[in-house]
């Protein structure tokens, strides 16, 4: 599979907290360092607590 952010071929990936991108570990590291990451993570946790397991995220920032 290819990373939705950088296009590299990857074996392991995780979903973004900002949107539904499937990201490689390097792209996820960049995401975790973004100033809005805590907001995105909290929104995801709140959605899961409500039973919304298909939460689309808060949207990917343009500078990510």
NORDAKA-V219082 format. One line per field, one symbol per residue. phi: phi as a letter, one per 40 degrees, with the letter a starting at -180 (. if undefined). burial: I if it has 9 or more other ideal C-beta (glycine too) atoms within 8 Angstrom, else O. A space follows every 10 residues. Layout:
phi: ???
burial: ???
This chain:
phi: .bcccbgccb cbabccccac ccbccccccc ccccdccccc cccccccccc gccbdcgchc cccb
burial: OOIOIOOOOI OOIOOIIIOO IIIIIOIIOI IOOIOIIOOI IOIIOOIIOO OOOOIOIOOI OOOO
